[in-house]
Amino acid sequence: MTSTNATAARLEQAQSKIRFLSIAVALLVGVVGGMATGIVLRMLDAPALVAVGSAGGAFVAVATLALVVEARMNRV
């Protein structure tokens, strides 16, 4: 294998790891957003089912927004 082929293979491997990590970060940002929403709603005396439902919606919204932003930046 030439050095150019080896470098190209390592670059492709690094890019796949970067894609995986950027998706993982987007999901973790969604988890933090969902947890924050659930905690705030419970502190405001919302019923548990309302807090859980809103936290789930916030998770989906924040994670999707993070993935869209990363896709626009050509990182995914």
C-alpha positions in Angstrom: 0.0 0.0 0.0 1.4 3.4 -0.9 1.6 6.2 1.5 -1.2 8.1 -0.4 -3.6 5.1 0.0 -2.7 4.7 3.6 -3.3 8.4 4.2 -6.6 8.3 2.4 -7.7 5.3 4.4 -6.8 7.0 7.7 -8.6 10.1 6.6 -11.8 8.2 5.8 -11.6 6.4 9.2 -11.2 9.7 11.0 -14.1 11.3 9.1 -16.4 8.3 10.0 -15.4 8.7 13.7 -16.1 12.5 13.5 -19.5 11.8 12.0 -20.3 9.3 14.8 -19.1 11.7 17.5 -21.1 14.7 16.1 -24.3 12.6 16.1 -23.6 11.5 19.7 -23.0 15.1 20.8 -26.3 16.2 19.1 -28.2 13.4 21.0 -26.5 14.4 24.3 -27.5 18.0 23.7 -31.1 16.8 23.2 -30.9 14.8 26.4 -29.8 17.8 28.4 -32.5 20.0 26.8 -35.2 17.4 27.6 -33.9 16.9 31.2 -33.9 20.6 31.8 -37.4 21.0 30.5 -38.7 18.1 32.7 -37.0 19.5 35.8 -38.3 23.0 35.3 -41.8 21.8 34.6 -41.8 19.7 37.8 -40.5 22.6 39.8 -43.4 24.7 38.5 -45.8 22.0 39.8 -46.8 20.6 36.5 -48.3 17.0 36.6 -45.7 14.3 36.1 -47.2 13.1 32.8 -47.1 16.7 31.4 -43.5 17.1 32.4 -42.5 13.8 30.9 -44.3 14.5 27.6 -42.9 18.0 27.3 -39.4 16.7 28.1 -39.7 14.1 25.3 -40.9 16.8 22.9 -38.0 19.0 23.9 -35.6 16.2 23.4 -36.8 15.5 19.9 -36.8 19.2 19.0 -33.4 20.1 20.4 -31.7 16.9 19.0 -33.2 17.6 15.6 -32.1 21.2 15.7 -28.6 20.2 16.6 -28.5 17.6 13.8 -29.8 20.2 11.3 -27.2 22.8 12.4 -24.4 20.2 12.0 -25.6 19.2 8.6 -25.7 22.8 7.5 -22.1 23.1 8.6 -21.2 20.0 6.5 -20.1 18.1 9.6 -22.5 15.2 9.2 
